[in-house]
Amino acid sequence: MSVHLQRALGAIIAAIMLPSLAAAQGESSVYTNIDDACARRWLPDEPVMEIACAGAEGWSLYVLASDHGQATAYASPDGVRSDWTSPPTRSPFGDFHDVVEWRVRDGAPMATIHRYLHHTPADAMEPGSADQTLHTLVVTALDSSGEPSACPVAFVNASAITNANEVARFVADNAAPGWDCAREPMRIESAADAAIR
């Protein structure tokens, strides 16, 4: 485990032990629904749809949807758009949930949390298996003055971690501001990874 990951996970432990920490810093959440109000267009010569939605405080959210999976990108209020991001693949099919949580501090969005659903149909598994859906929370850092304007900070395994939303919010509030987009995103795969007992 890298030193950076150890420090980040140590901070998660501290936050869970001191639940008033995040609230004291004045963070809040606002939400975007990916719905009929969002613009949709098919990309030429591809079975791929791009969905564009207005986000928080002038930010925009983009979703690229194909038969097998989806990716997201963000554009700052100045129009600087990030690269496409999707979580590590856990199944043959996947899509993002239709609600995006924006973490805001002092009126400025600093991160998003977006749930990705990994689908494996029963016929792709052992006989007698049921359809399986696994969940990943994608924490993305936002930087309106940076280029790229957004990049992934962490992938939180919400199928294995009971309080994954709390973990993702803490990472968004404490690791996303000032995150170096040249770093590999953290992968928080289990309660043991997050040192949550």
Secondary structure, DSSP 8 states (H G I E B T S, - for coil): --HHHHHHHHHHHHHHHSTHHHHHTTEEEEEEE-STTSEEEE-TTSS-EEEEEE-STT-EEEEEE-SS-EEEEEE-TT--B---B-----SSEEEEEEEEEEEEETTEEEEEEEEEEEEE-GGGSSTT---EEEEEEEEEEE-TTSSSSEEEEEEEETTT-TTHHHHHHHHHHHTSTT--TTS--EEE-STTTTT--
